[in-house]
């Protein structure tokens, strides 16, 4: 499976920022916003790096549905599977 990713590195070292959209396959606003942000970002003025995944749930995105057709656990919802405070019990 291939997932589109853009990595934009600045001229100088600095923090790394990760952004992703489309955790739910039919929510396109994040994907659009990431593409718009990257088009307007000037790499020559960037310190650090931006790692962008415009469509994280690529199989749901391709099928225009909220959940991936291949997800069977947790109702197929990617969001509660991320680590951190909001992590769902398995």
PDB file of N, CA, C and O in Angstrom:
ATOM      1  N   UNK A   1       0.836  -1.164   0.000  1.00  0.00           N
ATOM      2  CA  UNK A   1       0.000   0.000   0.000  1.00  0.00           C
ATOM      3  C   UNK A   1       0.886   1.233   0.000  1.00  0.00           C
ATOM      4  O   UNK A   1       1.881   1.287   0.722  1.00  0.00           O
ATOM      5  N   UNK A   2       0.539   2.196  -0.783  1.00  0.00           N
ATOM      6  CA  UNK A   2       1.285   3.448  -0.846  1.00  0.00           C
ATOM      7  C   UNK A   2       0.424   4.569  -0.277  1.00  0.00           C
ATOM      8  O   UNK A   2      -0.772   4.659  -0.554  1.00  0.00           O
ATOM      9  N   UNK A   3       1.057   5.416   0.519  1.00  0.00           N
ATOM     10  CA  UNK A   3       0.385   6.584   1.081  1.00  0.00           C
ATOM     11  C   UNK A   3       1.199   7.798   0.663  1.00  0.00           C
ATOM     12  O   UNK A   3       2.413   7.824   0.866  1.00  0.00           O
ATOM     13  N   UNK A   4       0.551   8.810   0.080  1.00  0.00           N
ATOM     14  CA  UNK A   4       1.301   9.997  -0.332  1.00  0.00           C
ATOM     15  C   UNK A   4       1.878  10.737   0.872  1.00  0.00           C
ATOM     16  O   UNK A   4       1.206  10.918   1.887  1.00  0.00           O
ATOM     17  N   UNK A   5       3.123  11.158   0.741  1.00  0.00           N
ATOM     18  CA  UNK A   5       3.788  11.915   1.798  1.00  0.00           C
ATOM     19  C   UNK A   5       4.651  12.995   1.152  1.00  0.00           C
ATOM     20  O   UNK A   5       5.273  12.774   0.113  1.00  0.00           O
ATOM     21  N   UNK A   6       4.675  14.160   1.782  1.00  0.00           N
ATOM     22  CA  UNK A   6       5.549  15.246   1.346  1.00  0.00           C
ATOM     23  C   UNK A   6       6.444  15.611   2.515  1.00  0.00           C
ATOM     24  O   UNK A   6       5.967  15.808   3.633  1.00  0.00           O
ATOM     25  N   UNK A   7       7.736  15.698   2.258  1.00  0.00           N
ATOM     26  CA  UNK A   7       8.694  16.127   3.272  1.00  0.00           C
ATOM     27  C   UNK A   7       9.365  17.390   2.751  1.00  0.00           C
ATOM     28  O   UNK A   7       9.990  17.391   1.690  1.00  0.00           O
ATOM     29  N   UNK A   8       9.224  18.455   3.515  1.00  0.00           N
ATOM     30  CA  UNK A   8       9.810  19.727   3.126  1.00  0.00           C
ATOM     31  C   UNK A   8      10.845  20.114   4.180  1.00  0.00           C
ATOM     32  O   UNK A   8      10.515  20.311   5.350  1.00  0.00           O
ATOM     33  N   UNK A   9      12.092  20.219   3.750  1.00  0.00           N
ATOM     34  CA  UNK A   9      13.184  20.545   4.667  1.00  0.00           C
ATOM     35  C   UNK A   9      13.623  21.987   4.451  1.00  0.00           C
ATOM     36  O   UNK A   9      13.760  22.464   3.324  1.00  0.00           O
ATOM     37  N   UNK A  10      13.835  22.656   5.567  1.00  0.00           N
ATOM     38  CA  UNK A  10      14.324  24.023   5.501  1.00  0.00           C
ATOM     39  C   UNK A  10      15.825  24.064   5.310  1.00  0.00           C
ATOM     40  O   UNK A  10      16.497  23.032   5.332  1.00  0.00           O
ATOM     41  N   UNK A  11      16.338  25.254   5.125  1.00  0.00           N
ATOM     42  CA  UNK A  11      17.789  25.426   4.949  1.00  0.00           C
ATOM     43  C   UNK A  11      18.553  25.207   6.240  1.00  0.00           C
ATOM     44  O   UNK A  11      19.729  24.844   6.228  1.00  0.00           O
ATOM     45  N   UNK A  12      17.871  25.431   7.355  1.00  0.00           N
ATOM     46  CA  UNK A  12      18.518  25.289   8.662  1.00  0.00           C
ATOM     47  C   UNK A  12      17.821  24.209   9.468  1.00  0.00           C
ATOM     48  O   UNK A  12      16.652  23.895   9.242  1.00  0.00           O
ATOM     49  N   UNK A  13      18.570  23.642  10.423  1.00  0.00           N
ATOM     50  CA  UNK A  13      17.978  22.675  11.334  1.00  0.00           C
ATOM     51  C   UNK A  13      16.936  23.349  12.211  1.00  0.00           C
ATOM     52  O   UNK A  13      16.983  24.557  12.443  1.00  0.00           O
ATOM     53  N   UNK A  14      16.008  22.560  12.688  1.00  0.00           N
ATOM     54  CA  UNK A  14      14.959  23.065  13.560  1.00  0.00           C
ATOM     55  C   UNK A  14      13.999  21.939  13.892  1.00  0.00           C
ATOM     56  O   UNK A  14      14.301  20.768  13.664  1.00  0.00           O
ATOM     57  N   UNK A  15      12.852  22.292  14.426  1.00  0.00           N
ATOM     58  CA  UNK A  15      11.885  21.260  14.813  1.00  0.00           C
ATOM     59  C   UNK A  15      11.289  20.549  13.602  1.00  0.00           C
ATOM     60  O   UNK A  15      11.308  21.064  12.485  1.00  0.00           O
ATOM     61  N   UNK A  16      10.770  19.372  13.849  1.00  0.00           N
ATOM     62  CA  UNK A  16      10.049  18.612  12.834  1.00  0.00           C
ATOM     63  C   UNK A  16       8.565  18.684  13.184  1.00  0.00           C
ATOM     64  O   UNK A  16       8.160  18.390  14.309  1.00  0.00           O
ATOM     65  N   UNK A  17       7.766  19.081  12.200  1.00  0.00           N
ATOM     66  CA  UNK A  17       6.322  19.168  12.388  1.00  0.00           C
ATOM     67  C   UNK A  17       5.669  18.107  11.517  1.00  0.00           C
ATOM     68  O   UNK A  17       5.933  18.024  10.318  1.00  0.00           O
ATOM     69  N   UNK A  18       4.816  17.301  12.131  1.00  0.00           N
ATOM     70  CA  UNK A  18       4.063  16.253  11.432  1.00  0.00           C
ATOM     71  C   UNK A  18       2.627  16.729  11.304  1.00  0.00           C
ATOM     72  O   UNK A  18       2.011  17.125  12.293  1.00  0.00           O
ATOM     73  N   UNK A  19       2.089  16.693  10.093  1.00  0.00           N
ATOM     74  CA  UNK A  19       0.673  16.992   9.898  1.00  0.00           C
ATOM     75  C   UNK A  19       0.053  15.894   9.042  1.00  0.00           C
ATOM     76  O   UNK A  19       0.677  15.399   8.104  1.00  0.00           O
ATOM     77  N   UNK A  20      -1.164  15.524   9.369  1.00  0.00           N
ATOM     78  CA  UNK A  20      -1.870  14.548   8.547  1.00  0.00           C
ATOM     79  C   UNK A  20      -3.344  14.904   8.473  1.00  0.00           C
ATOM     80  O   UNK A  20      -3.897  15.553   9.361  1.00  0.00           O
ATOM     81  N   UNK A  21      -3.947  14.470   7.412  1.00  0.00           N
ATOM     82  CA  UNK A  21      -5.370  14.688   7.200  1.00  0.00           C
ATOM     83  C   UNK A  21      -6.032  13.389   6.827  1.00  0.00           C
ATOM     84  O   UNK A  21      -5.377  12.372   6.598  1.00  0.00           O
ATOM     85  N   UNK A  22      -7.333  13.445   6.771  1.00  0.00           N
ATOM     86  CA  UNK A  22      -8.138  12.327   6.280  1.00  0.00           C
ATOM     87  C   UNK A  22      -7.947  11.062   7.112  1.00  0.00           C
ATOM     88  O   UNK A  22      -7.754   9.974   6.570  1.00  0.00           O
ATOM     89  N   UNK A  23      -8.003  11.216   8.434  1.00  0.00           N
ATOM     90  CA  UNK A  23      -8.037  10.034   9.302  1.00  0.00           C
ATOM     91  C   UNK A  23      -9.301   9.245   8.986  1.00  0.00           C
ATOM     92  O   UNK A  23      -9.291   8.015   8.946  1.00  0.00           O
ATOM     93  N   UNK A  24     -10.385   9.975   8.763  1.00  0.00           N
ATOM     94  CA  UNK A  24     -11.616   9.360   8.272  1.00  0.00           C
ATOM     95  C   UNK A  24     -11.679   9.645   6.775  1.00  0.00           C
ATOM     96  O   UNK A  24     -11.606  10.798   6.349  1.00  0.00           O
ATOM     97  N   UNK A  25     -11.812   8.601   5.997  1.00  0.00           N
ATOM     98  CA  UNK A  25     -11.648   8.677   4.549  1.00  0.00           C
ATOM     99  C   UNK A  25     -12.510   9.667   3.807  1.00  0.00           C
ATOM    100  O   UNK A  25     -12.143  10.107   2.717  1.00  0.00           O
ATOM    101  N   UNK A  26     -13.655  10.034   4.375  1.00  0.00           N
ATOM    102  CA  UNK A  26     -14.534  10.959   3.666  1.00  0.00           C
ATOM    103  C   UNK A  26     -14.493  12.368   4.255  1.00  0.00           C
ATOM    104  O   UNK A  26     -15.390  13.171   3.997  1.00  0.00           O
ATOM    105  N   UNK A  27     -13.482  12.669   5.028  1.00  0.00           N
ATOM    106  CA  UNK A  27     -13.306  14.015   5.574  1.00  0.00           C
ATOM    107  C   UNK A  27     -12.148  14.688   4.840  1.00  0.00           C
ATOM    108  O   UNK A  27     -10.986  14.544   5.221  1.00  0.00           O
ATOM    109  N   UNK A  28     -12.479  15.412   3.798  1.00  0.00           N
ATOM    110  CA  UNK A  28     -11.478  15.937   2.875  1.00  0.00           C
ATOM    111  C   UNK A  28     -10.918  17.294   3.266  1.00  0.00           C
ATOM    112  O   UNK A  28      -9.941  17.740   2.666  1.00  0.00           O
ATOM    113  N   UNK A  29     -11.502  17.966   4.251  1.00  0.00           N
ATOM    114  CA  UNK A  29     -11.065  19.331   4.565  1.00  0.00           C
ATOM    115  C   UNK A  29      -9.597  19.361   4.999  1.00  0.00           C
ATOM    116  O   UNK A  29      -8.879  20.292   4.634  1.00  0.00           O
ATOM    117  N   UNK A  30      -9.132  18.376   5.764  1.00  0.00           N
ATOM    118  CA  UNK A  30      -7.731  18.333   6.168  1.00  0.00           C
ATOM    119  C   UNK A  30      -6.799  18.127   4.992  1.00  0.00           C
ATOM    120  O   UNK A  30      -5.734  18.741   4.921  1.00  0.00           O
ATOM    121  N   UNK A  31      -7.194  17.268   4.074  1.00  0.00           N
ATOM    122  CA  UNK A  31      -6.389  17.010   2.875  1.00  0.00           C
ATOM    123  C   UNK A  31      -6.243  18.286   2.055  1.00  0.00           C
ATOM    124  O   UNK A  31      -5.142  18.635   1.628  1.00  0.00           O
ATOM    125  N   UNK A  32      -7.346  18.972   1.839  1.00  0.00           N
ATOM    126  CA  UNK A  32      -7.322  20.234   1.098  1.00  0.00           C
ATOM    127  C   UNK A  32      -6.440  21.262   1.806  1.00  0.00           C
ATOM    128  O   UNK A  32      -5.628  21.936   1.171  1.00  0.00           O
ATOM    129  N   UNK A  33      -6.604  21.375   3.112  1.00  0.00           N
ATOM    130  CA  UNK A  33      -5.849  22.357   3.891  1.00  0.00           C
ATOM    131  C   UNK A  33      -4.354  22.076   3.862  1.00  0.00           C
ATOM    132  O   UNK A  33      -3.555  23.008   3.769  1.00  0.00           O
ATOM    133  N   UNK A  34      -3.967  20.828   3.939  1.00  0.00           N
ATOM    134  CA  UNK A  34      -2.541  20.469   3.881  1.00  0.00           C
ATOM    135  C   UNK A  34      -1.951  20.849   2.524  1.00  0.00           C
ATOM    136  O   UNK A  34      -0.862  21.418   2.457  1.00  0.00           O
ATOM    137  N   UNK A  35      -2.663  20.537   1.449  1.00  0.00           N
ATOM    138  CA  UNK A  35      -2.159  20.906   0.114  1.00  0.00           C
ATOM    139  C   UNK A  35      -2.032  22.422  -0.024  1.00  0.00           C
ATOM    140  O   UNK A  35      -1.045  22.914  -0.570  1.00  0.00           O
ATOM    141  N   UNK A  36      -3.013  23.153   0.461  1.00  0.00           N
ATOM    142  CA  UNK A  36      -2.978  24.616   0.409  1.00  0.00           C
ATOM    143  C   UNK A  36      -1.798  25.151   1.227  1.00  0.00           C
ATOM    144  O   UNK A  36      -1.067  26.026   0.764  1.00  0.00           O
ATOM    145  N   UNK A  37      -1.615  24.627   2.431  1.00  0.00           N
ATOM    146  CA  UNK A  37      -0.513  25.035   3.303  1.00  0.00           C
ATOM    147  C   UNK A  37       0.840  24.793   2.644  1.00  0.00           C
ATOM    148  O   UNK A  37       1.705  25.668   2.671  1.00  0.00           O
ATOM    149  N   UNK A  38       1.031  23.624   2.056  1.00  0.00           N
ATOM    150  CA  UNK A  38       2.314  23.292   1.427  1.00  0.00           C
ATOM    151  C   UNK A  38       2.600  24.175   0.214  1.00  0.00           C
ATOM    152  O   UNK A  38       3.746  24.562  -0.014  1.00  0.00           O
ATOM    153  N   UNK A  39       1.560  24.498  -0.568  1.00  0.00           N
ATOM    154  CA  UNK A  39       1.753  25.384  -1.731  1.00  0.00           C
ATOM    155  C   UNK A  39       2.184  26.781  -1.301  1.00  0.00           C
ATOM    156  O   UNK A  39       2.932  27.450  -2.014  1.00  0.00           O
ATOM    157  N   UNK A  40       1.710  27.220  -0.132  1.00  0.00           N
ATOM    158  CA  UNK A  40       2.016  28.574   0.330  1.00  0.00           C
ATOM    159  C   UNK A  40       3.279  28.654   1.180  1.00  0.00           C
ATOM    160  O   UNK A  40       3.735  29.754   1.494  1.00  0.00           O
ATOM    161  N   UNK A  41       3.846  27.528   1.554  1.00  0.00           N
ATOM    162  CA  UNK A  41       5.032  27.496   2.410  1.00  0.00           C
ATOM    163  C   UNK A  41       6.286  27.732   1.572  1.00  0.00           C
ATOM    164  O   UNK A  41       6.477  27.106   0.530  1.00  0.00           O
ATOM    165  N   UNK A  42       7.126  28.634   2.038  1.00  0.00           N
ATOM    166  CA  UNK A  42       8.371  28.936   1.345  1.00  0.00           C
ATOM    167  C   UNK A  42       9.509  28.165   2.008  1.00  0.00           C
ATOM    168  O   UNK A  42       9.918  28.513   3.115  1.00  0.00           O
ATOM    169  N   UNK A  43      10.028  27.125   1.355  1.00  0.00           N
ATOM    170  CA  UNK A  43      11.077  26.308   1.964  1.00  0.00           C
ATOM    171  C   UNK A  43      12.333  27.106   2.321  1.00  0.00           C
ATOM    172  O   UNK A  43      13.046  26.741   3.256  1.00  0.00           O
ATOM    173  N   UNK A  44      12.613  28.182   1.594  1.00  0.00           N
ATOM    174  CA  UNK A  44      13.821  28.959   1.871  1.00  0.00           C
ATOM    175  C   UNK A  44      13.725  29.707   3.201  1.00  0.00           C
ATOM    176  O   UNK A  44      14.748  30.101   3.761  1.00  0.00           O
ATOM    177  N   UNK A  45      12.525  29.904   3.707  1.00  0.00           N
ATOM    178  CA  UNK A  45      12.364  30.585   4.994  1.00  0.00           C
ATOM    179  C   UNK A  45      12.102  29.606   6.135  1.00  0.00           C
ATOM    180  O   UNK A  45      11.879  30.023   7.272  1.00  0.00           O
ATOM    181  N   UNK A  46      12.128  28.322   5.841  1.00  0.00           N
ATOM    182  CA  UNK A  46      11.798  27.288   6.822  1.00  0.00           C
ATOM    183  C   UNK A  46      13.020  26.872   7.622  1.00  0.00           C
ATOM    184  O   UNK A  46      14.096  26.651   7.065  1.00  0.00           O
ATOM    185  N   UNK A  47      12.846  26.766   8.926  1.00  0.00           N
ATOM    186  CA  UNK A  47      13.863  26.185   9.806  1.00  0.00           C
ATOM    187  C   UNK A  47      13.288  24.887  10.330  1.00  0.00           C
ATOM    188  O   UNK A  47      12.292  24.898  11.053  1.00  0.00           O
ATOM    189  N   UNK A  48      13.899  23.776   9.979  1.00  0.00           N
ATOM    190  CA  UNK A  48      13.386  22.473  10.393  1.00  0.00           C
ATOM    191  C   UNK A  48      12.763  21.747   9.228  1.00  0.00           C
ATOM    192  O   UNK A  48      13.207  21.866   8.086  1.00  0.00           O
ATOM    193  N   UNK A  49      11.731  20.996   9.534  1.00  0.00           N
ATOM    194  CA  UNK A  49      11.168  20.086   8.543  1.00  0.00           C
ATOM    195  C   UNK A  49       9.667  19.944   8.758  1.00  0.00           C
ATOM    196  O   UNK A  49       9.190  19.964   9.893  1.00  0.00           O
ATOM    197  N   UNK A  50       8.931  19.802   7.667  1.00  0.00           N
ATOM    198  CA  UNK A  50       7.504  19.498   7.710  1.00  0.00           C
ATOM    199  C   UNK A  50       7.302  18.146   7.035  1.00  0.00           C
ATOM    200  O   UNK A  50       7.718  17.943   5.895  1.00  0.00           O
ATOM    201  N   UNK A  51       6.666  17.234   7.741  1.00  0.00           N
ATOM    202  CA  UNK A  51       6.299  15.930   7.193  1.00  0.00           C
ATOM    203  C   UNK A  51       4.780  15.934   7.079  1.00  0.00           C
ATOM    204  O   UNK A  51       4.085  16.059   8.088  1.00  0.00           O
ATOM    205  N   UNK A  52       4.259  15.799   5.867  1.00  0.00           N
ATOM    206  CA  UNK A  52       2.822  15.915   5.637  1.00  0.00           C
ATOM    207  C   UNK A  52       2.269  14.676   4.944  1.00  0.00           C
ATOM    208  O   UNK A  52       2.781  14.243   3.912  1.00  0.00           O
ATOM    209  N   UNK A  53       1.226  14.119   5.522  1.00  0.00           N
ATOM    210  CA  UNK A  53       0.477  13.014   4.924  1.00  0.00           C
ATOM    211  C   UNK A  53      -0.953  13.505   4.707  1.00  0.00           C
ATOM    212  O   UNK A  53      -1.754  13.486   5.641  1.00  0.00           O
ATOM    213  N   UNK A  54      -1.287  13.943   3.498  1.00  0.00           N
ATOM    214  CA  UNK A  54      -2.597  14.533   3.253  1.00  0.00           C
ATOM    215  C   UNK A  54      -3.767  13.556   3.402  1.00  0.00           C
ATOM    216  O   UNK A  54      -4.872  13.975   3.746  1.00  0.00           O
ATOM    217  N   UNK A  55      -3.545  12.276   3.152  1.00  0.00           N
ATOM    218  CA  UNK A  55      -4.620  11.281   3.252  1.00  0.00           C
ATOM    219  C   UNK A  55      -4.089  10.071   4.021  1.00  0.00           C
ATOM    220  O   UNK A  55      -3.598   9.112   3.425  1.00  0.00           O
ATOM    221  N   UNK A  56      -4.194  10.127   5.341  1.00  0.00           N
ATOM    222  CA  UNK A  56      -3.677   9.042   6.176  1.00  0.00           C
ATOM    223  C   UNK A  56      -4.463   7.745   5.953  1.00  0.00           C
ATOM    224  O   UNK A  56      -3.870   6.673   5.837  1.00  0.00           O
ATOM    225  N   UNK A  57      -5.767   7.839   5.894  1.00  0.00           N
ATOM    226  CA  UNK A  57      -6.619   6.662   5.668  1.00  0.00           C
ATOM    227  C   UNK A  57      -6.866   6.527   4.167  1.00  0.00           C
ATOM    228  O   UNK A  57      -7.959   6.805   3.674  1.00  0.00           O
ATOM    229  N   UNK A  58      -5.847   6.103   3.469  1.00  0.00           N
ATOM    230  CA  UNK A  58      -5.888   6.112   2.002  1.00  0.00           C
ATOM    231  C   UNK A  58      -6.954   5.169   1.447  1.00  0.00           C
ATOM    232  O   UNK A  58      -7.570   5.487   0.430  1.00  0.00           O
ATOM    233  N   UNK A  59      -7.190   4.026   2.078  1.00  0.00           N
ATOM    234  CA  UNK A  59      -8.202   3.098   1.547  1.00  0.00           C
ATOM    235  C   UNK A  59      -9.609   3.649   1.745  1.00  0.00           C
ATOM    236  O   UNK A  59     -10.457   3.481   0.868  1.00  0.00           O
ATOM    237  N   UNK A  60      -9.876   4.299   2.866  1.00  0.00           N
ATOM    238  CA  UNK A  60     -11.167   4.958   3.059  1.00  0.00           C
ATOM    239  C   UNK A  60     -11.321   6.130   2.101  1.00  0.00           C
ATOM    240  O   UNK A  60     -12.401   6.348   1.551  1.00  0.00           O
ATOM    241  N   UNK A  61     -10.248   6.883   1.900  1.00  0.00           N
ATOM    242  CA  UNK A  61     -10.237   8.023   0.980  1.00  0.00           C
ATOM    243  C   UNK A  61     -10.578   7.572  -0.443  1.00  0.00           C
ATOM    244  O   UNK A  61     -11.395   8.190  -1.126  1.00  0.00           O
ATOM    245  N   UNK A  62      -9.945   6.496  -0.867  1.00  0.00           N
ATOM    246  CA  UNK A  62     -10.175   5.997  -2.226  1.00  0.00           C
ATOM    247  C   UNK A  62     -11.609   5.508  -2.426  1.00  0.00           C
ATOM    248  O   UNK A  62     -12.148   5.594  -3.530  1.00  0.00           O
ATOM    249  N   UNK A  63     -12.223   4.997  -1.365  1.00  0.00           N
ATOM    250  CA  UNK A  63     -13.595   4.479  -1.439  1.00  0.00           C
ATOM    251  C   UNK A  63     -14.647   5.520  -1.065  1.00  0.00           C
ATOM    252  O   UNK A  63     -15.844   5.239  -1.115  1.00  0.00           O
ATOM    253  N   UNK A  64     -14.196   6.742  -0.684  1.00  0.00           N
ATOM    254  CA  UNK A  64     -15.100   7.804  -0.252  1.00  0.00           C
ATOM    255  C   UNK A  64     -16.005   7.336   0.892  1.00  0.00           C
ATOM    256  O   UNK A  64     -17.217   7.551   0.877  1.00  0.00           O
ATOM    257  N   UNK A  65     -15.387   6.696   1.873  1.00  0.00           N
ATOM    258  CA  UNK A  65     -16.131   6.257   3.042  1.00  0.00           C
ATOM    259  C   UNK A  65     -15.319   6.538   4.292  1.00  0.00           C
ATOM    260  O   UNK A  65     -14.092   6.619   4.230  1.00  0.00           O
ATOM    261  N   UNK A  66     -15.982   6.686   5.417  1.00  0.00           N
ATOM    262  CA  UNK A  66     -15.347   7.073   6.671  1.00  0.00           C
ATOM    263  C   UNK A  66     -14.266   6.076   7.097  1.00  0.00           C
ATOM    264  O   UNK A  66     -13.149   6.477   7.422  1.00  0.00           O
ATOM    265  N   UNK A  67     -14.583   4.818   7.096  1.00  0.00           N
ATOM    266  CA  UNK A  67     -13.662   3.784   7.565  1.00  0.00           C
ATOM    267  C   UNK A  67     -13.045   3.042   6.387  1.00  0.00           C
ATOM    268  O   UNK A  67     -13.630   2.956   5.308  1.00  0.00           O
ATOM    269  N   UNK A  68     -11.867   2.518   6.618  1.00  0.00           N
ATOM    270  CA  UNK A  68     -11.220   1.696   5.606  1.00  0.00           C
ATOM    271  C   UNK A  68     -12.004   0.399   5.439  1.00  0.00           C
ATOM    272  O   UNK A  68     -12.460  -0.170   6.431  1.00  0.00           O
ATOM    273  N   UNK A  69     -12.171  -0.076   4.225  1.00  0.00           N
ATOM    274  CA  UNK A  69     -12.863  -1.351   4.030  1.00  0.00           C
ATOM    275  C   UNK A  69     -12.081  -2.533   4.599  1.00  0.00           C
ATOM    276  O   UNK A  69     -12.623  -3.634   4.697  1.00  0.00           O
ATOM    277  N   UNK A  70     -10.826  -2.328   4.974  1.00  0.00           N
ATOM    278  CA  UNK A  70     -10.001  -3.404   5.509  1.00  0.00           C
ATOM    279  C   UNK A  70      -9.910  -3.391   7.028  1.00  0.00           C
ATOM    280  O   UNK A  70      -9.289  -4.282   7.609  1.00  0.00           O
ATOM    281  N   UNK A  71     -10.508  -2.411   7.683  1.00  0.00           N
ATOM    282  CA  UNK A  71     -10.435  -2.286   9.137  1.00  0.00           C
ATOM    283  C   UNK A  71     -11.531  -3.130   9.765  1.00  0.00           C
ATOM    284  O   UNK A  71     -12.709  -2.946   9.458  1.00  0.00           O
ATOM    285  N   UNK A  72     -11.157  -4.048  10.636  1.00  0.00           N
ATOM    286  CA  UNK A  72     -12.138  -4.878  11.316  1.00  0.00           C
ATOM    287  C   UNK A  72     -12.198  -4.632  12.807  1.00  0.00           C
ATOM    288  O   UNK A  72     -13.203  -4.933  13.451  1.00  0.00           O
ATOM    289  N   UNK A  73     -11.130  -4.088  13.360  1.00  0.00           N
ATOM    290  CA  UNK A  73     -11.077  -3.869  14.810  1.00  0.00           C
ATOM    291  C   UNK A  73     -11.539  -2.454  15.140  1.00  0.00           C
ATOM    292  O   UNK A  73     -11.404  -1.544  14.322  1.00  0.00           O
ATOM    293  N   UNK A  74     -12.069  -2.280  16.308  1.00  0.00           N
ATOM    294  CA  UNK A  74     -12.514  -0.982  16.819  1.00  0.00           C
ATOM    295  C   UNK A  74     -13.492  -0.302  15.857  1.00  0.00           C
ATOM    296  O   UNK A  74     -13.533   0.926  15.777  1.00  0.00           O
ATOM    297  N   UNK A  75     -14.265  -1.084  15.143  1.00  0.00           N
ATOM    298  CA  UNK A  75     -15.209  -0.518  14.195  1.00  0.00           C
ATOM    299  C   UNK A  75     -14.542   0.129  12.997  1.00  0.00           C
ATOM    300  O   UNK A  75     -15.205   0.815  12.219  1.00  0.00           O
ATOM    301  N   UNK A  76     -13.234  -0.076  12.833  1.00  0.00           N
ATOM    302  CA  UNK A  76     -12.517   0.481  11.694  1.00  0.00           C
ATOM    303  C   UNK A  76     -12.122   1.932  11.849  1.00  0.00           C
ATOM    304  O   UNK A  76     -11.693   2.554  10.877  1.00  0.00           O
ATOM    305  N   UNK A  77     -12.254   2.496  13.046  1.00  0.00           N
ATOM    306  CA  UNK A  77     -11.955   3.911  13.264  1.00  0.00           C
ATOM    307  C   UNK A  77     -10.502   4.079  13.682  1.00  0.00           C
ATOM    308  O   UNK A  77     -10.103   3.587  14.738  1.00  0.00           O
ATOM    309  N   UNK A  78      -9.701   4.770  12.865  1.00  0.00           N
ATOM    310  CA  UNK A  78      -8.278   4.961  13.162  1.00  0.00           C
ATOM    311  C   UNK A  78      -8.032   5.894  14.345  1.00  0.00           C
ATOM    312  O   UNK A  78      -7.067   5.714  15.089  1.00  0.00           O
ATOM    313  N   UNK A  79      -8.900   6.889  14.521  1.00  0.00           N
ATOM    314  CA  UNK A  79      -8.638   7.952  15.492  1.00  0.00           C
ATOM    315  C   UNK A  79      -8.300   7.446  16.896  1.00  0.00           C
ATOM    316  O   UNK A  79      -7.292   7.888  17.448  1.00  0.00           O
ATOM    317  N   UNK A  80      -9.075   6.548  17.506  1.00  0.00           N
ATOM    318  CA  UNK A  80      -8.749   6.146  18.879  1.00  0.00           C
ATOM    319  C   UNK A  80      -7.538   5.210  18.976  1.00  0.00           C
ATOM    320  O   UNK A  80      -7.174   4.796  20.077  1.00  0.00           O
ATOM    321  N   UNK A  81      -6.922   4.876  17.868  1.00  0.00           N
ATOM    322  CA  UNK A  81      -5.769   3.982  17.903  1.00  0.00           C
ATOM    323  C   UNK A  81      -4.449   4.712  18.055  1.00  0.00           C
ATOM    324  O   UNK A  81      -3.411   4.076  18.239  1.00  0.00           O
ATOM    325  N   UNK A  82      -4.470   6.056  17.981  1.00  0.00           N
ATOM    326  CA  UNK A  82      -3.240   6.821  18.141  1.00  0.00           C
ATOM    327  C   UNK A  82      -2.823   6.807  19.603  1.00  0.00           C
ATOM    328  O   UNK A  82      -3.683   6.815  20.484  1.00  0.00           O
ATOM    329  N   UNK A  83      -1.531   6.786  19.881  1.00  0.00           N
ATOM    330  CA  UNK A  83      -1.078   6.815  21.270  1.00  0.00           C
ATOM    331  C   UNK A  83      -1.361   8.158  21.927  1.00  0.00           C
ATOM    332  O   UNK A  83      -1.532   9.168  21.246  1.00  0.00           O
ATOM    333  N   UNK A  84      -1.408   8.162  23.235  1.00  0.00           N
ATOM    334  CA  UNK A  84      -1.637   9.390  23.982  1.00  0.00           C
ATOM    335  C   UNK A  84      -2.836   9.265  24.893  1.00  0.00           C
ATOM    336  O   UNK A  84      -3.370   8.169  25.064  1.00  0.00           O
ATOM    337  N   UNK A  85      -3.268  10.359  25.478  1.00  0.00           N
ATOM    338  CA  UNK A  85      -4.353  10.349  26.429  1.00  0.00           C
ATOM    339  C   UNK A  85      -5.663   9.814  25.843  1.00  0.00           C
ATOM    340  O   UNK A  85      -6.416   9.138  26.544  1.00  0.00           O
ATOM    341  N   UNK A  86      -5.933  10.096  24.612  1.00  0.00           N
ATOM    342  CA  UNK A  86      -7.198   9.681  24.013  1.00  0.00           C
ATOM    343  C   UNK A  86      -7.227   8.248  23.535  1.00  0.00           C
ATOM    344  O   UNK A  86      -8.190   7.833  22.889  1.00  0.00           O
ATOM    345  N   UNK A  87      -6.207   7.493  23.833  1.00  0.00           N
ATOM    346  CA  UNK A  87      -6.104   6.126  23.326  1.00  0.00           C
ATOM    347  C   UNK A  87      -7.211   5.240  23.875  1.00  0.00           C
ATOM    348  O   UNK A  87      -7.465   5.219  25.080  1.00  0.00           O
ATOM    349  N   UNK A  88      -7.854   4.523  22.999  1.00  0.00           N
ATOM    350  CA  UNK A  88      -8.943   3.624  23.393  1.00  0.00           C
ATOM    351  C   UNK A  88      -8.373   2.320  23.947  1.00  0.00           C
ATOM    352  O   UNK A  88      -7.291   1.886  23.550  1.00  0.00           O
ATOM    353  N   UNK A  89      -9.098   1.716  24.848  1.00  0.00           N
ATOM    354  CA  UNK A  89      -8.688   0.409  25.397  1.00  0.00           C
ATOM    355  C   UNK A  89      -8.941  -0.661  24.340  1.00  0.00           C
ATOM    356  O   UNK A  89      -9.935  -0.612  23.616  1.00  0.00           O
ATOM    357  N   UNK A  90      -8.038  -1.618  24.262  1.00  0.00           N
ATOM    358  CA  UNK A  90      -8.180  -2.706  23.266  1.00  0.00           C
ATOM    359  C   UNK A  90      -8.390  -4.014  23.975  1.00  0.00           C
ATOM    360  O   UNK A  90      -8.532  -5.051  23.327  1.00  0.00           O
TER     361      UNK A  90
END
